[in-house]
Amino acid sequence: MSDLQARFEQARQDVQGLSERPDNDTLLRLYAFYKQGSEGDVSGPKPGFFDFVATAKYEAWAKLKGTTQDEARQKYIDLVGKLRG
């Protein structure tokens, strides 16, 4: 496992232990960076119009299309670090 991958996994664990729940915009960014970092570009059909949460998650992830997995992992690590203070 690379150093970046190890720090990405640690950040994933750290986010579970945050003392305060981040706002919805931050949660979407965390989700998108995590998905891009772990799976790459968005895949699968866009959720139905009335599934607002799933649609928002899909769109946040889709905005990162073309971002490398390593770049997304680093942005996720940095964001979790800011949230931890």
PDB file with SEQRES, HELIX, SHEET and CRYST1 records, atoms N, CA, C and O in Angstrom:
SEQRES   1 A   85  MET SER ASP LEU GLN ALA ARG PHE GLU GLN ALA ARG GLN          
SEQRES   2 A   85  ASP VAL GLN GLY LEU SER GLU ARG PRO ASP ASN ASP THR          
SEQRES   3 A   85  LEU LEU ARG LEU TYR ALA PHE TYR LYS GLN GLY SER GLU          
SEQRES   4 A   85  GLY ASP VAL SER GLY PRO LYS PRO GLY PHE PHE ASP PHE          
SEQRES   5 A   85  VAL ALA THR ALA LYS TYR GLU ALA TRP ALA LYS LEU LYS          
SEQRES   6 A   85  GLY THR THR GLN ASP GLU ALA ARG GLN LYS TYR ILE ASP          
SEQRES   7 A   85  LEU VAL GLY LYS LEU ARG GLY                                  
HELIX    1 AA1 ASP A    3  GLN A   16  1                                  14    
HELIX    2 AA2 ASN A   24  GLU A   39  1                                  16    
HELIX    3 AA3 PHE A   52  ALA A   62  1                                  11    
HELIX    4 AA4 GLN A   69  ARG A   84  1                                  16    
CRYST1    1.000    1.000    1.000  90.00  90.00  90.00 P 1           1          
ATOM      1  N   MET A   1       0.851  -1.182   0.000  1.00  0.00           N  
ATOM      2  CA  MET A   1       0.000   0.000   0.000  1.00  0.00           C  
ATOM      3  C   MET A   1       0.894   1.242   0.000  1.00  0.00           C  
ATOM      4  O   MET A   1       1.843   1.333   0.779  1.00  0.00           O  
ATOM      5  N   SER A   2       0.585   2.187  -0.871  1.00  0.00           N  
ATOM      6  CA  SER A   2       1.371   3.418  -0.945  1.00  0.00           C  
ATOM      7  C   SER A   2       1.091   4.302   0.271  1.00  0.00           C  
ATOM      8  O   SER A   2       0.101   4.122   0.979  1.00  0.00           O  
ATOM      9  N   ASP A   3       1.985   5.253   0.488  1.00  0.00           N  
ATOM     10  CA  ASP A   3       1.802   6.204   1.589  1.00  0.00           C  
ATOM     11  C   ASP A   3       0.507   6.984   1.410  1.00  0.00           C  
ATOM     12  O   ASP A   3      -0.229   7.199   2.373  1.00  0.00           O  
ATOM     13  N   LEU A   4       0.223   7.412   0.173  1.00  0.00           N  
ATOM     14  CA  LEU A   4      -1.000   8.156  -0.107  1.00  0.00           C  
ATOM     15  C   LEU A   4      -2.224   7.306   0.200  1.00  0.00           C  
ATOM     16  O   LEU A   4      -3.178   7.785   0.813  1.00  0.00           O  
ATOM     17  N   GLN A   5      -2.201   6.047  -0.222  1.00  0.00           N  
ATOM     18  CA  GLN A   5      -3.324   5.148   0.039  1.00  0.00           C  
ATOM     19  C   GLN A   5      -3.512   4.958   1.545  1.00  0.00           C  
ATOM     20  O   GLN A   5      -4.645   4.933   2.025  1.00  0.00           O  
ATOM     21  N   ALA A   6      -2.432   4.826   2.283  1.00  0.00           N  
ATOM     22  CA  ALA A   6      -2.511   4.650   3.737  1.00  0.00           C  
ATOM     23  C   ALA A   6      -3.108   5.894   4.399  1.00  0.00           C  
ATOM     24  O   ALA A   6      -3.935   5.786   5.304  1.00  0.00           O  
ATOM     25  N   ARG A   7      -2.685   7.076   3.941  1.00  0.00           N  
ATOM     26  CA  ARG A   7      -3.230   8.321   4.509  1.00  0.00           C  
ATOM     27  C   ARG A   7      -4.702   8.500   4.128  1.00  0.00           C  
ATOM     28  O   ARG A   7      -5.491   9.030   4.910  1.00  0.00           O  
ATOM     29  N   PHE A   8      -5.065   8.053   2.916  1.00  0.00           N  
ATOM     30  CA  PHE A   8      -6.459   8.101   2.459  1.00  0.00           C  
ATOM     31  C   PHE A   8      -7.329   7.224   3.356  1.00  0.00           C  
ATOM     32  O   PHE A   8      -8.407   7.639   3.784  1.00  0.00           O  
ATOM     33  N   GLU A   9      -6.860   6.020   3.635  1.00  0.00           N  
ATOM     34  CA  GLU A   9      -7.604   5.108   4.517  1.00  0.00           C  
ATOM     35  C   GLU A   9      -7.708   5.676   5.935  1.00  0.00           C  
ATOM     36  O   GLU A   9      -8.751   5.556   6.577  1.00  0.00           O  
ATOM     37  N   GLN A  10      -6.631   6.292   6.420  1.00  0.00           N  
ATOM     38  CA  GLN A  10      -6.662   6.895   7.748  1.00  0.00           C  
ATOM     39  C   GLN A  10      -7.658   8.055   7.786  1.00  0.00           C  
ATOM     40  O   GLN A  10      -8.385   8.215   8.766  1.00  0.00           O  
ATOM     41  N   ALA A  11      -7.695   8.855   6.737  1.00  0.00           N  
ATOM     42  CA  ALA A  11      -8.645   9.970   6.664  1.00  0.00           C  
ATOM     43  C   ALA A  11     -10.075   9.454   6.667  1.00  0.00           C  
ATOM     44  O   ALA A  11     -10.959  10.052   7.280  1.00  0.00           O  
ATOM     45  N   ARG A  12     -10.298   8.329   5.970  1.00  0.00           N  
ATOM     46  CA  ARG A  12     -11.636   7.724   5.943  1.00  0.00           C  
ATOM     47  C   ARG A  12     -12.063   7.337   7.353  1.00  0.00           C  
ATOM     48  O   ARG A  12     -13.224   7.515   7.725  1.00  0.00           O  
ATOM     49  N   GLN A  13     -11.140   6.815   8.129  1.00  0.00           N  
ATOM     50  CA  GLN A  13     -11.444   6.454   9.515  1.00  0.00           C  
ATOM     51  C   GLN A  13     -11.620   7.708  10.371  1.00  0.00           C  
ATOM     52  O   GLN A  13     -12.508   7.759  11.221  1.00  0.00           O  
ATOM     53  N   ASP A  14     -10.785   8.707  10.151  1.00  0.00           N  
ATOM     54  CA  ASP A  14     -10.848   9.940  10.931  1.00  0.00           C  
ATOM     55  C   ASP A  14     -12.178  10.662  10.752  1.00  0.00           C  
ATOM     56  O   ASP A  14     -12.698  11.252  11.699  1.00  0.00           O  
ATOM     57  N   VAL A  15     -12.724  10.617   9.551  1.00  0.00           N  
ATOM     58  CA  VAL A  15     -13.968  11.338   9.278  1.00  0.00           C  
ATOM     59  C   VAL A  15     -15.115  10.761  10.119  1.00  0.00           C  
ATOM     60  O   VAL A  15     -16.054  11.479  10.461  1.00  0.00           O  
ATOM     61  N   GLN A  16     -15.040   9.483  10.448  1.00  0.00           N  
ATOM     62  CA  GLN A  16     -16.072   8.863  11.277  1.00  0.00           C  
ATOM     63  C   GLN A  16     -16.060   9.416  12.707  1.00  0.00           C  
ATOM     64  O   GLN A  16     -17.080   9.395  13.397  1.00  0.00           O  
ATOM     65  N   GLY A  17     -14.897   9.911  13.143  1.00  0.00           N  
ATOM     66  CA  GLY A  17     -14.758  10.371  14.508  1.00  0.00           C  
ATOM     67  C   GLY A  17     -14.814  11.874  14.684  1.00  0.00           C  
ATOM     68  O   GLY A  17     -14.435  12.386  15.737  1.00  0.00           O  
ATOM     69  N   LEU A  18     -15.283  12.596  13.665  1.00  0.00           N  
ATOM     70  CA  LEU A  18     -15.369  14.049  13.788  1.00  0.00           C  
ATOM     71  C   LEU A  18     -16.324  14.422  14.916  1.00  0.00           C  
ATOM     72  O   LEU A  18     -17.366  13.790  15.093  1.00  0.00           O  
ATOM     73  N   SER A  19     -15.963  15.448  15.674  1.00  0.00           N  
ATOM     74  CA  SER A  19     -16.797  15.848  16.811  1.00  0.00           C  
ATOM     75  C   SER A  19     -18.090  16.519  16.361  1.00  0.00           C  
ATOM     76  O   SER A  19     -19.100  16.444  17.060  1.00  0.00           O  
ATOM     77  N   GLU A  20     -18.068  17.175  15.196  1.00  0.00           N  
ATOM     78  CA  GLU A  20     -19.273  17.814  14.670  1.00  0.00           C  
ATOM     79  C   GLU A  20     -19.545  17.309  13.267  1.00  0.00           C  
ATOM     80  O   GLU A  20     -18.622  17.053  12.493  1.00  0.00           O  
ATOM     81  N   ARG A  21     -20.821  17.169  12.949  1.00  0.00           N  
ATOM     82  CA  ARG A  21     -21.216  16.748  11.601  1.00  0.00           C  
ATOM     83  C   ARG A  21     -21.010  17.924  10.649  1.00  0.00           C  
ATOM     84  O   ARG A  21     -21.520  19.017  10.898  1.00  0.00           O  
ATOM     85  N   PRO A  22     -20.263  17.708   9.557  1.00  0.00           N  
ATOM     86  CA  PRO A  22     -20.062  18.797   8.587  1.00  0.00           C  
ATOM     87  C   PRO A  22     -21.382  19.198   7.927  1.00  0.00           C  
ATOM     88  O   PRO A  22     -22.342  18.428   7.925  1.00  0.00           O  
ATOM     89  N   ASP A  23     -21.421  20.405   7.369  1.00  0.00           N  
ATOM     90  CA  ASP A  23     -22.621  20.846   6.652  1.00  0.00           C  
ATOM     91  C   ASP A  23     -22.790  20.012   5.384  1.00  0.00           C  
ATOM     92  O   ASP A  23     -21.872  19.304   4.970  1.00  0.00           O  
ATOM     93  N   ASN A  24     -23.954  20.100   4.782  1.00  0.00           N  
ATOM     94  CA  ASN A  24     -24.283  19.257   3.629  1.00  0.00           C  
ATOM     95  C   ASN A  24     -23.342  19.469   2.451  1.00  0.00           C  
ATOM     96  O   ASN A  24     -22.983  18.509   1.770  1.00  0.00           O  
ATOM     97  N   ASP A  25     -22.932  20.725   2.198  1.00  0.00           N  
ATOM     98  CA  ASP A  25     -22.015  21.002   1.094  1.00  0.00           C  
ATOM     99  C   ASP A  25     -20.685  20.285   1.320  1.00  0.00           C  
ATOM    100  O   ASP A  25     -20.123  19.692   0.399  1.00  0.00           O  
ATOM    101  N   THR A  26     -20.195  20.347   2.546  1.00  0.00           N  
ATOM    102  CA  THR A  26     -18.932  19.680   2.880  1.00  0.00           C  
ATOM    103  C   THR A  26     -19.085  18.172   2.789  1.00  0.00           C  
ATOM    104  O   THR A  26     -18.184  17.484   2.308  1.00  0.00           O  
ATOM    105  N   LEU A  27     -20.205  17.657   3.242  1.00  0.00           N  
ATOM    106  CA  LEU A  27     -20.450  16.209   3.147  1.00  0.00           C  
ATOM    107  C   LEU A  27     -20.442  15.757   1.682  1.00  0.00           C  
ATOM    108  O   LEU A  27     -19.907  14.696   1.360  1.00  0.00           O  
ATOM    109  N   LEU A  28     -21.028  16.557   0.810  1.00  0.00           N  
ATOM    110  CA  LEU A  28     -21.027  16.211  -0.623  1.00  0.00           C  
ATOM    111  C   LEU A  28     -19.611  16.217  -1.179  1.00  0.00           C  
ATOM    112  O   LEU A  28     -19.249  15.337  -1.959  1.00  0.00           O  
ATOM    113  N   ARG A  29     -18.805  17.202  -0.785  1.00  0.00           N  
ATOM    114  CA  ARG A  29     -17.423  17.252  -1.252  1.00  0.00           C  
ATOM    115  C   ARG A  29     -16.641  16.044  -0.742  1.00  0.00           C  
ATOM    116  O   ARG A  29     -15.868  15.443  -1.488  1.00  0.00           O  
ATOM    117  N   LEU A  30     -16.839  15.689   0.525  1.00  0.00           N  
ATOM    118  CA  LEU A  30     -16.177  14.499   1.078  1.00  0.00           C  
ATOM    119  C   LEU A  30     -16.563  13.260   0.278  1.00  0.00           C  
ATOM    120  O   LEU A  30     -15.708  12.463  -0.109  1.00  0.00           O  
ATOM    121  N   TYR A  31     -17.861  13.113   0.036  1.00  0.00           N  
ATOM    122  CA  TYR A  31     -18.366  11.959  -0.713  1.00  0.00           C  
ATOM    123  C   TYR A  31     -17.728  11.905  -2.104  1.00  0.00           C  
ATOM    124  O   TYR A  31     -17.239  10.861  -2.537  1.00  0.00           O  
ATOM    125  N   ALA A  32     -17.742  13.054  -2.798  1.00  0.00           N  
ATOM    126  CA  ALA A  32     -17.235  13.089  -4.169  1.00  0.00           C  
ATOM    127  C   ALA A  32     -15.743  12.773  -4.217  1.00  0.00           C  
ATOM    128  O   ALA A  32     -15.307  11.977  -5.049  1.00  0.00           O  
ATOM    129  N   PHE A  33     -14.956  13.388  -3.334  1.00  0.00           N  
ATOM    130  CA  PHE A  33     -13.520  13.106  -3.309  1.00  0.00           C  
ATOM    131  C   PHE A  33     -13.265  11.643  -2.969  1.00  0.00           C  
ATOM    132  O   PHE A  33     -12.376  11.017  -3.547  1.00  0.00           O  
ATOM    133  N   TYR A  34     -14.039  11.093  -2.034  1.00  0.00           N  
ATOM    134  CA  TYR A  34     -13.847   9.698  -1.654  1.00  0.00           C  
ATOM    135  C   TYR A  34     -14.158   8.767  -2.829  1.00  0.00           C  
ATOM    136  O   TYR A  34     -13.382   7.862  -3.136  1.00  0.00           O  
ATOM    137  N   LYS A  35     -15.299   8.997  -3.481  1.00  0.00           N  
ATOM    138  CA  LYS A  35     -15.687   8.136  -4.603  1.00  0.00           C  
ATOM    139  C   LYS A  35     -14.692   8.249  -5.759  1.00  0.00           C  
ATOM    140  O   LYS A  35     -14.325   7.240  -6.363  1.00  0.00           O  
ATOM    141  N   GLN A  36     -14.255   9.469  -6.067  1.00  0.00           N  
ATOM    142  CA  GLN A  36     -13.296   9.661  -7.155  1.00  0.00           C  
ATOM    143  C   GLN A  36     -11.969   9.008  -6.788  1.00  0.00           C  
ATOM    144  O   GLN A  36     -11.318   8.391  -7.631  1.00  0.00           O  
ATOM    145  N   GLY A  37     -11.571   9.148  -5.523  1.00  0.00           N  
ATOM    146  CA  GLY A  37     -10.306   8.570  -5.074  1.00  0.00           C  
ATOM    147  C   GLY A  37     -10.320   7.060  -4.999  1.00  0.00           C  
ATOM    148  O   GLY A  37      -9.287   6.415  -5.175  1.00  0.00           O  
ATOM    149  N   SER A  38     -11.483   6.492  -4.741  1.00  0.00           N  
ATOM    150  CA  SER A  38     -11.547   5.036  -4.594  1.00  0.00           C  
ATOM    151  C   SER A  38     -12.011   4.321  -5.859  1.00  0.00           C  
ATOM    152  O   SER A  38     -11.625   3.176  -6.091  1.00  0.00           O  
ATOM    153  N   GLU A  39     -12.833   4.975  -6.682  1.00  0.00           N  
ATOM    154  CA  GLU A  39     -13.393   4.298  -7.860  1.00  0.00           C  
ATOM    155  C   GLU A  39     -13.052   4.955  -9.192  1.00  0.00           C  
ATOM    156  O   GLU A  39     -13.196   4.321 -10.237  1.00  0.00           O  
ATOM    157  N   GLY A  40     -12.605   6.207  -9.182  1.00  0.00           N  
ATOM    158  CA  GLY A  40     -12.346   6.911 -10.436  1.00  0.00           C  
ATOM    159  C   GLY A  40     -13.584   7.655 -10.899  1.00  0.00           C  
ATOM    160  O   GLY A  40     -14.465   7.970 -10.099  1.00  0.00           O  
ATOM    161  N   ASP A  41     -13.647   7.936 -12.200  1.00  0.00           N  
ATOM    162  CA  ASP A  41     -14.751   8.722 -12.753  1.00  0.00           C  
ATOM    163  C   ASP A  41     -16.102   8.082 -12.480  1.00  0.00           C  
ATOM    164  O   ASP A  41     -16.233   6.861 -12.395  1.00  0.00           O  
ATOM    165  N   VAL A  42     -17.102   8.946 -12.344  1.00  0.00           N  
ATOM    166  CA  VAL A  42     -18.467   8.515 -12.069  1.00  0.00           C  
ATOM    167  C   VAL A  42     -18.919   7.492 -13.112  1.00  0.00           C  
ATOM    168  O   VAL A  42     -18.559   7.577 -14.286  1.00  0.00           O  
ATOM    169  N   SER A  43     -19.704   6.539 -12.662  1.00  0.00           N  
ATOM    170  CA  SER A  43     -20.219   5.523 -13.575  1.00  0.00           C  
ATOM    171  C   SER A  43     -21.652   5.195 -13.194  1.00  0.00           C  
ATOM    172  O   SER A  43     -22.115   5.520 -12.101  1.00  0.00           O  
ATOM    173  N   GLY A  44     -22.334   4.553 -14.107  1.00  0.00           N  
ATOM    174  CA  GLY A  44     -23.712   4.168 -13.857  1.00  0.00           C  
ATOM    175  C   GLY A  44     -24.677   5.284 -14.219  1.00  0.00           C  
ATOM    176  O   GLY A  44     -24.269   6.423 -14.447  1.00  0.00           O  
ATOM    177  N   PRO A  45     -25.960   4.946 -14.271  1.00  0.00           N  
ATOM    178  CA  PRO A  45     -26.967   5.943 -14.650  1.00  0.00           C  
ATOM    179  C   PRO A  45     -27.192   6.951 -13.523  1.00  0.00           C  
ATOM    180  O   PRO A  45     -27.026   6.636 -12.345  1.00  0.00           O  
ATOM    181  N   LYS A  46     -27.569   8.160 -13.911  1.00  0.00           N  
ATOM    182  CA  LYS A  46     -27.899   9.189 -12.933  1.00  0.00           C  
ATOM    183  C   LYS A  46     -29.200   8.787 -12.241  1.00  0.00           C  
ATOM    184  O   LYS A  46     -30.136   8.329 -12.896  1.00  0.00           O  
ATOM    185  N   PRO A  47     -29.259   8.958 -10.911  1.00  0.00           N  
ATOM    186  CA  PRO A  47     -30.484   8.586 -10.182  1.00  0.00           C  
ATOM    187  C   PRO A  47     -31.693   9.391 -10.657  1.00  0.00           C  
ATOM    188  O   PRO A  47     -31.556  10.441 -11.284  1.00  0.00           O  
ATOM    189  N   GLY A  48     -32.865   8.877 -10.346  1.00  0.00           N  
ATOM    190  CA  GLY A  48     -34.105   9.530 -10.736  1.00  0.00           C  
ATOM    191  C   GLY A  48     -34.249  10.920 -10.126  1.00  0.00           C  
ATOM    192  O   GLY A  48     -33.657  11.217  -9.089  1.00  0.00           O  
ATOM    193  N   PHE A  49     -35.036  11.761 -10.775  1.00  0.00           N  
ATOM    194  CA  PHE A  49     -35.208  13.155 -10.385  1.00  0.00           C  
ATOM    195  C   PHE A  49     -35.667  13.317  -8.942  1.00  0.00           C  
ATOM    196  O   PHE A  49     -35.248  14.260  -8.272  1.00  0.00           O  
ATOM    197  N   PHE A  50     -36.503  12.437  -8.456  1.00  0.00           N  
ATOM    198  CA  PHE A  50     -37.067  12.605  -7.123  1.00  0.00           C  
ATOM    199  C   PHE A  50     -36.199  12.037  -6.012  1.00  0.00           C  
ATOM    200  O   PHE A  50     -36.528  12.178  -4.834  1.00  0.00           O  
ATOM    201  N   ASP A  51     -35.105  11.402  -6.373  1.00  0.00           N  
ATOM    202  CA  ASP A  51     -34.154  10.922  -5.359  1.00  0.00           C  
ATOM    203  C   ASP A  51     -33.095  12.009  -5.190  1.00  0.00           C  
ATOM    204  O   ASP A  51     -31.989  11.912  -5.723  1.00  0.00           O  
ATOM    205  N   PHE A  52     -33.462  13.052  -4.433  1.00  0.00           N  
ATOM    206  CA  PHE A  52     -32.653  14.267  -4.338  1.00  0.00           C  
ATOM    207  C   PHE A  52     -31.253  14.019  -3.782  1.00  0.00           C  
ATOM    208  O   PHE A  52     -30.274  14.553  -4.301  1.00  0.00           O  
ATOM    209  N   VAL A  53     -31.159  13.219  -2.737  1.00  0.00           N  
ATOM    210  CA  VAL A  53     -29.862  12.969  -2.108  1.00  0.00           C  
ATOM    211  C   VAL A  53     -28.939  12.223  -3.069  1.00  0.00           C  
ATOM    212  O   VAL A  53     -27.789  12.617  -3.266  1.00  0.00           O  
ATOM    213  N   ALA A  54     -29.439  11.160  -3.657  1.00  0.00           N  
ATOM    214  CA  ALA A  54     -28.624  10.375  -4.593  1.00  0.00           C  
ATOM    215  C   ALA A  54     -28.222  11.216  -5.808  1.00  0.00           C  
ATOM    216  O   ALA A  54     -27.101  11.100  -6.303  1.00  0.00           O  
ATOM    217  N   THR A  55     -29.134  12.058  -6.281  1.00  0.00           N  
ATOM    218  CA  THR A  55     -28.831  12.918  -7.416  1.00  0.00           C  
ATOM    219  C   THR A  55     -27.739  13.916  -7.059  1.00  0.00           C  
ATOM    220  O   THR A  55     -26.820  14.135  -7.848  1.00  0.00           O  
ATOM    221  N   ALA A  56     -27.827  14.521  -5.883  1.00  0.00           N  
ATOM    222  CA  ALA A  56     -26.809  15.483  -5.442  1.00  0.00           C  
ATOM    223  C   ALA A  56     -25.450  14.804  -5.323  1.00  0.00           C  
ATOM    224  O   ALA A  56     -24.437  15.374  -5.729  1.00  0.00           O  
ATOM    225  N   LYS A  57     -25.417  13.597  -4.772  1.00  0.00           N  
ATOM    226  CA  LYS A  57     -24.162  12.854  -4.647  1.00  0.00           C  
ATOM    227  C   LYS A  57     -23.584  12.541  -6.027  1.00  0.00           C  
ATOM    228  O   LYS A  57     -22.391  12.724  -6.267  1.00  0.00           O  
ATOM    229  N   TYR A  58     -24.432  12.075  -6.916  1.00  0.00           N  
ATOM    230  CA  TYR A  58     -23.995  11.730  -8.272  1.00  0.00           C  
ATOM    231  C   TYR A  58     -23.409  12.956  -8.971  1.00  0.00           C  
ATOM    232  O   TYR A  58     -22.343  12.881  -9.583  1.00  0.00           O  
ATOM    233  N   GLU A  59     -24.114  14.086  -8.875  1.00  0.00           N  
ATOM    234  CA  GLU A  59     -23.655  15.303  -9.548  1.00  0.00           C  
ATOM    235  C   GLU A  59     -22.350  15.821  -8.952  1.00  0.00           C  
ATOM    236  O   GLU A  59     -21.482  16.295  -9.685  1.00  0.00           O  
ATOM    237  N   ALA A  60     -22.204  15.735  -7.629  1.00  0.00           N  
ATOM    238  CA  ALA A  60     -20.954  16.171  -6.986  1.00  0.00           C  
ATOM    239  C   ALA A  60     -19.787  15.316  -7.469  1.00  0.00           C  
ATOM    240  O   ALA A  60     -18.704  15.829  -7.748  1.00  0.00           O  
ATOM    241  N   TRP A  61     -20.018  14.014  -7.565  1.00  0.00           N  
ATOM    242  CA  TRP A  61     -18.976  13.102  -8.044  1.00  0.00           C  
ATOM    243  C   TRP A  61     -18.673  13.372  -9.520  1.00  0.00           C  
ATOM    244  O   TRP A  61     -17.511  13.387  -9.926  1.00  0.00           O  
ATOM    245  N   ALA A  62     -19.717  13.585 -10.317  1.00  0.00           N  
ATOM    246  CA  ALA A  62     -19.549  13.803 -11.754  1.00  0.00           C  
ATOM    247  C   ALA A  62     -18.713  15.052 -12.039  1.00  0.00           C  
ATOM    248  O   ALA A  62     -18.010  15.101 -13.048  1.00  0.00           O  
ATOM    249  N   LYS A  63     -18.777  16.059 -11.170  1.00  0.00           N  
ATOM    250  CA  LYS A  63     -17.990  17.292 -11.359  1.00  0.00           C  
ATOM    251  C   LYS A  63     -16.490  17.022 -11.307  1.00  0.00           C  
ATOM    252  O   LYS A  63     -15.701  17.821 -11.811  1.00  0.00           O  
ATOM    253  N   LEU A  64     -16.091  15.911 -10.706  1.00  0.00           N  
ATOM    254  CA  LEU A  64     -14.671  15.584 -10.581  1.00  0.00           C  
ATOM    255  C   LEU A  64     -14.144  14.736 -11.737  1.00  0.00           C  
ATOM    256  O   LEU A  64     -12.995  14.296 -11.717  1.00  0.00           O  
ATOM    257  N   LYS A  65     -14.982  14.510 -12.735  1.00  0.00           N  
ATOM    258  CA  LYS A  65     -14.577  13.674 -13.859  1.00  0.00           C  
ATOM    259  C   LYS A  65     -13.259  14.172 -14.433  1.00  0.00           C  
ATOM    260  O   LYS A  65     -13.091  15.366 -14.680  1.00  0.00           O  
ATOM    261  N   GLY A  66     -12.333  13.255 -14.641  1.00  0.00           N  
ATOM    262  CA  GLY A  66     -11.027  13.600 -15.175  1.00  0.00           C  
ATOM    263  C   GLY A  66      -9.978  13.856 -14.099  1.00  0.00           C  
ATOM    264  O   GLY A  66      -8.785  13.916 -14.398  1.00  0.00           O  
ATOM    265  N   THR A  67     -10.413  14.007 -12.848  1.00  0.00           N  
ATOM    266  CA  THR A  67      -9.474  14.170 -11.738  1.00  0.00           C  
ATOM    267  C   THR A  67      -8.837  12.813 -11.464  1.00  0.00           C  
ATOM    268  O   THR A  67      -9.539  11.804 -11.397  1.00  0.00           O  
ATOM    269  N   THR A  68      -7.529  12.775 -11.308  1.00  0.00           N  
ATOM    270  CA  THR A  68      -6.885  11.489 -11.037  1.00  0.00           C  
ATOM    271  C   THR A  68      -7.281  10.994  -9.653  1.00  0.00           C  
ATOM    272  O   THR A  68      -7.654  11.779  -8.782  1.00  0.00           O  
ATOM    273  N   GLN A  69      -7.194   9.686  -9.466  1.00  0.00           N  
ATOM    274  CA  GLN A  69      -7.525   9.113  -8.165  1.00  0.00           C  
ATOM    275  C   GLN A  69      -6.576   9.644  -7.091  1.00  0.00           C  
ATOM    276  O   GLN A  69      -7.009   9.937  -5.977  1.00  0.00           O  
ATOM    277  N   ASP A  70      -5.295   9.769  -7.413  1.00  0.00           N  
ATOM    278  CA  ASP A  70      -4.340  10.286  -6.428  1.00  0.00           C  
ATOM    279  C   ASP A  70      -4.659  11.726  -6.044  1.00  0.00           C  
ATOM    280  O   ASP A  70      -4.566  12.094  -4.873  1.00  0.00           O  
ATOM    281  N   GLU A  71      -5.035  12.541  -7.029  1.00  0.00           N  
ATOM    282  CA  GLU A  71      -5.386  13.939  -6.747  1.00  0.00           C  
ATOM    283  C   GLU A  71      -6.632  14.009  -5.853  1.00  0.00           C  
ATOM    284  O   GLU A  71      -6.680  14.797  -4.909  1.00  0.00           O  
ATOM    285  N   ALA A  72      -7.629  13.186  -6.153  1.00  0.00           N  
ATOM    286  CA  ALA A  72      -8.853  13.165  -5.351  1.00  0.00           C  
ATOM    287  C   ALA A  72      -8.560  12.668  -3.930  1.00  0.00           C  
ATOM    288  O   ALA A  72      -9.112  13.190  -2.962  1.00  0.00           O  
ATOM    289  N   ARG A  73      -7.694  11.663  -3.810  1.00  0.00           N  
ATOM    290  CA  ARG A  73      -7.323  11.166  -2.487  1.00  0.00           C  
ATOM    291  C   ARG A  73      -6.662  12.264  -1.666  1.00  0.00           C  
ATOM    292  O   ARG A  73      -6.963  12.426  -0.484  1.00  0.00           O  
ATOM    293  N   GLN A  74      -5.757  13.024  -2.293  1.00  0.00           N  
ATOM    294  CA  GLN A  74      -5.064  14.098  -1.570  1.00  0.00           C  
ATOM    295  C   GLN A  74      -6.046  15.185  -1.142  1.00  0.00           C  
ATOM    296  O   GLN A  74      -5.941  15.710  -0.033  1.00  0.00           O  
ATOM    297  N   LYS A  75      -6.992  15.527  -2.003  1.00  0.00           N  
ATOM    298  CA  LYS A  75      -7.989  16.548  -1.657  1.00  0.00           C  
ATOM    299  C   LYS A  75      -8.881  16.055  -0.516  1.00  0.00           C  
ATOM    300  O   LYS A  75      -9.259  16.838   0.356  1.00  0.00           O  
ATOM    301  N   TYR A  76      -9.214  14.782  -0.517  1.00  0.00           N  
ATOM    302  CA  TYR A  76     -10.000  14.197   0.571  1.00  0.00           C  
ATOM    303  C   TYR A  76      -9.217  14.279   1.884  1.00  0.00           C  
ATOM    304  O   TYR A  76      -9.757  14.689   2.912  1.00  0.00           O  
ATOM    305  N   ILE A  77      -7.948  13.888   1.841  1.00  0.00           N  
ATOM    306  CA  ILE A  77      -7.075  13.936   3.026  1.00  0.00           C  
ATOM    307  C   ILE A  77      -6.995  15.370   3.553  1.00  0.00           C  
ATOM    308  O   ILE A  77      -7.114  15.600   4.756  1.00  0.00           O  
ATOM    309  N   ASP A  78      -6.793  16.336   2.648  1.00  0.00           N  
ATOM    310  CA  ASP A  78      -6.675  17.734   3.049  1.00  0.00           C  
ATOM    311  C   ASP A  78      -7.976  18.239   3.681  1.00  0.00           C  
ATOM    312  O   ASP A  78      -7.942  18.938   4.694  1.00  0.00           O  
ATOM    313  N   LEU A  79      -9.116  17.891   3.088  1.00  0.00           N  
ATOM    314  CA  LEU A  79     -10.397  18.342   3.617  1.00  0.00           C  
ATOM    315  C   LEU A  79     -10.665  17.739   4.998  1.00  0.00           C  
ATOM    316  O   LEU A  79     -11.115  18.444   5.901  1.00  0.00           O  
ATOM    317  N   VAL A  80     -10.397  16.463   5.166  1.00  0.00           N  
ATOM    318  CA  VAL A  80     -10.583  15.831   6.474  1.00  0.00           C  
ATOM    319  C   VAL A  80      -9.657  16.483   7.499  1.00  0.00           C  
ATOM    320  O   VAL A  80     -10.052  16.697   8.645  1.00  0.00           O  
ATOM    321  N   GLY A  81      -8.443  16.794   7.098  1.00  0.00           N  
ATOM    322  CA  GLY A  81      -7.507  17.467   7.990  1.00  0.00           C  
ATOM    323  C   GLY A  81      -8.028  18.815   8.469  1.00  0.00           C  
ATOM    324  O   GLY A  81      -7.890  19.157   9.643  1.00  0.00           O  
ATOM    325  N   LYS A  82      -8.637  19.591   7.545  1.00  0.00           N  
ATOM    326  CA  LYS A  82      -9.210  20.886   7.914  1.00  0.00           C  
ATOM    327  C   LYS A  82     -10.374  20.701   8.882  1.00  0.00           C  
ATOM    328  O   LYS A  82     -10.523  21.475   9.828  1.00  0.00           O  
ATOM    329  N   LEU A  83     -11.187  19.696   8.656  1.00  0.00           N  
ATOM    330  CA  LEU A  83     -12.345  19.446   9.513  1.00  0.00           C  
ATOM    331  C   LEU A  83     -11.931  19.014  10.930  1.00  0.00           C  
ATOM    332  O   LEU A  83     -12.618  19.301  11.911  1.00  0.00           O  
ATOM    333  N   ARG A  84     -10.811  18.330  11.003  1.00  0.00           N  
ATOM    334  CA  ARG A  84     -10.325  17.867  12.301  1.00  0.00           C  
ATOM    335  C   ARG A  84      -9.706  19.016  13.096  1.00  0.00           C  
ATOM    336  O   ARG A  84      -9.559  18.945  14.316  1.00  0.00           O  
ATOM    337  N   GLY A  85      -9.345  20.085  12.363  1.00  0.00           N  
ATOM    338  CA  GLY A  85      -8.767  21.260  13.018  1.00  0.00           C  
ATOM    339  C   GLY A  85      -7.353  21.065  13.299  1.00  0.00           C  
ATOM    340  O   GLY A  85      -6.705  21.955  13.849  1.00  0.00           O  
TER     341      GLY A  85                                                      
END                                                                             
